[in-house]
Amino acid sequence: MPYQFTSQAKLPTRHGEFDIHVFIDSEAPDDKQEHVMLTVGLPRNDENSTKTPLIRIHSECLTGDAFSSLKCDCGPQLNSAMQMIQAHGCGAILYLRQEGRGIGLVNKIRAYALQDQGHDTLDANLMLGLPADARTYEMCKPMLDHVAVNTVNVLTNNPNKVKYLTDLGIKVTERIPLVVGVNEYNSDYLSVKRDRMGHMLNEDLDGNSVNTSHTEN
């Protein structure tokens, strides 16, 4: 199996303490690709043995996660997921090193430049000869296996992530929406996600914070 666990440590954050686990893809074509999992209460103990772990699959977004960009909702989603998993007491964030939906940082900024000219996020990728979404999720299985998790509740607006997990043999009992960080700069971006990429988002994307509820079994 190419995705191998390498190390683990405690990670105190402003949202609480996590265990941080690092995995590498030993078969990556260039440098070995590193993925990170933050966990709370995993593997489960007697105190949380009846809880279904709450997980978030989050692809790397330097501009949103580190620089607090308002062009996307990635930073608020990551921070909200960390808070919610801490409150739940049992769960994980699978932080996948797939910048720009898998096209990389350079191409992501090239796509940003096209967006500055009035093109939407999907068309910008296509104009560069790139896929709308180049991400893969096969690494999620060994990461969750590492903490003995095969049934989850998922924080996502993207129904494809539910299908990817199910195809990997992971049971998804509930999809929990995560609509946060909506603002005047990213409302068009979110509308494209909803209207052209099938994300399950509330109709109110005019810059107001919104809440949705949806359950899938």
Secondary structure, 3 states (H helix, E strand, C coil): CCEEEEEEEEEEECCEEEEEEEEEECCCCCCCEEEEEEEECCCCCHHHCCCCCEEEEEECCHHHHHCCCCCCCHHHHHHHHHHHHHHHCCEEEEEECCHHHHCCHHHHHHHHHHHHCCCCHHHHHHHCCCCCCCCCCCCHHHHHHHCCCCEEEEECCCHHHHHHHHHCCCEEEEEECCCCCCCCCCHHHHHHHHHHHCCCCCCCCCCCCCCCCCCCC
